Amino acid sequence: MDIVACPDPTCPAPASVQDRWTWASTSGPVEHVKTGCEAGHWFTPLAASLVPYRLPNPATVRQELQEQLAR
């Protein structure tokens, strides 16, 4: 099973590819996937639009937490 970034740009959770299929088009076959993330989002994007999941940088996470606590 492939692990990718959630297609929702506001969601930091990893998503898994649950299914793959190809649809015909006038420009040739187009591969689609069904993804589900840990936050409960489900999408059926083009396979070519998927982005690999990367763990957050600990320094960035720490800075974001400090900014949130300062508010």
N, C-alpha and C positions, 0 to 999 in steps of 0.2 A: 504494500500500500504506500502510495506517495504522500509525503507531508509537504504542504505548501503554505504560503501565507494566506490568511482569510481574504477572499476577494473584496470584502467590505473595507475600504481604506481607513476607516476609523476603528477597526477592530484589531488588537494586537495578538489575538489568539492564533495558534496554528490550526490548519484545516487538513483533513485527509480527503484524498480522491476516492470516492465511493464507487464510481462507475465511469466508463468511457464509451463513446459511440461516435460514429461518423455519419454526417448528413451530406447528401449530394447538393451541389450548388452549380450555378452556371460557370463558376470559376474553378471548379474541381471540388473534391471532397473536403469537408471542414470537420475537424475533430472537436467534440465538446466533451465536457466532464461534469460530473455531479460532485460538489464538494460540501462537506459539513465541518464546521469549526467547533471548538470546545465551548464557545459562547452560545451555540445553538443556531448560527446562521447557516442557511442552505442556499447554494447558488448553482447555476448551470452555465458557467462561462465557456468561452473558447479555450481549448487546451493551450493555445499559443499565448494567451494572456496571463497564465499562471506565473507567480513569482515564488522562488524558493523561500521557505521559512527560515528566518535567521533569529537566533536568540537575542534578546535585547542586550545592549552594552550595559554592564552593571554601573558604570560611572554615570551614564545618561539616566538610568532609572533612579539612581540615588539623587541626582540633581532635580529631577522632576518631582520626587517625593518631598524634597526640601522646599521647593517652590510651592507645592500644594499646602504644606504645613504652615508656611509663612503667611498665607492668605487669611 
